[in-house]
Amino acid sequence: MEGRNGNLVETGAYWLLYVVSVSGALLHWRLGNEGMAAVCAAAAVVGALLIGRRRPSVTAPR
């Protein structure tokens, strides 16, 4: 996806990954499934890194 809308959709998808992964990690931890909680926590970390990565601005001069 290109342009501003593509960046917003991509960022929204990473936020969705982060939120679902954190809640999944907490749920699995509470239910005693530590292995799956660790997998979800790792996915949450990846989501946070993807949200925070720097990308060139669409409006920046070239």
C-alpha positions, 0 to 999 in steps of 0.5 A: 500500500502506498500513500497516507492511507496505506500507512494508516492502515498498516499502523492500525494493523500493527496496533491491532496485533499489539492489543490482541497479543497483550490481551492474549498473553495476559489470558494465557498467563492467567489460565496457566499456559505459560508457553503460549503466554510467552509466544503472545508476549513476543508477538506484542514486542514485535508489534510494538517495534513495528509501531515505533519504527521510523519511516520516511514521511510522505510529505517530506521533501526529497 
